[in-house]
Amino acid sequence: MKNITCYTDFRQYMRDFYEERKRVSAFSWREFNKLAGFTSPNFLKLVCDGKSKLSKVKIEPVARAMNLVDYEANYFALMVSLDNARTDEAQKSILMEMDAIAKEHKARVIDGDTFEFYQSWEYPVLRELAPMMPGAKPKEMATVCNEEISAEDVSRILKFLVKRGLLKTDGNGSFSQTEKTLIGSKEALPLAIRSMHKTMANFAEKAVDKYPAGERHFMGITMGVNEELYGKVVEEIEHCCKRINAITANSENLNQVYRMNIQFFPFTKKV
């Protein structure tokens, strides 16, 4: 069975534990519940099926039933807390605690890279900018950014991008992009991307007044839709983004980094 730090979903971990025990012995849900001190023979199955929650007081006996001790028990408790967290801030805090435990015990790092890349505008912008400026020093790259960033931060981020395989260097200060993308867990990746969307939406708001009309383009449509039309519009937006990405990916002599946001959201409740 995989190390617990390979998981972010406590239900999946419990399910895998059960299946592994059942594979090598006559293990049953009744016995699993008995080991955890529960009178109901089906309670933990209901938890694994998402039909019941695992309260805070029940975490320790379930962890003990799965022979989890020390950091493994703490990690399991954090996974349960993650399932119960209701805000982006709480979820991110818990995921970073889980990531710290994984690093400390030299286990698989789950989502630290994902959060670091999406935590601010600098990472995706420098990934695009660095290949445009072969041989440039970090201070030069910092100077051409329209938002404030230090040369020290540029240097740190470039090292991160190279270490994570998002950029490659020829050793002489020139960079090129790779096709590698960051893959986060199903819990962390949407959370990290939501954070990036908020950041970029704030920059878009400022851009309306910050840049002349000839350097930025804004337009919007207010429309009526239903469920079917919503799906069709989303599909068309996705196709449009893929076409634009293909145009820019196959172009040469690039000299500037732009950001394109497309927002499509409800202004009214359904009527």
ABEGO torsion letter per residue (X at the ends): XBBAAABABAAAAAAAAAAAAAAABBBBAAAAAAAAGBABAAAAAAAAAGABBBBAAAAAAAAAAAGBBEAAAAAAAAAAAAAABABAAAAAAAAAAAAAAAAAAGBBBAAAAAAAAAABAAAAAAAAAAAABBGBBAAAAAAABABBBBAAAAAAAAAAAAAAGABBBAGAGBBBBBABBBBBBAAAAAAAAAAAAAAAAAAAAAAAAABBAAABBBBBBBBBBBAAAAAAAAAAAAAAAAAAAAAAAABBGBABBBBBBBBBBBABBBX
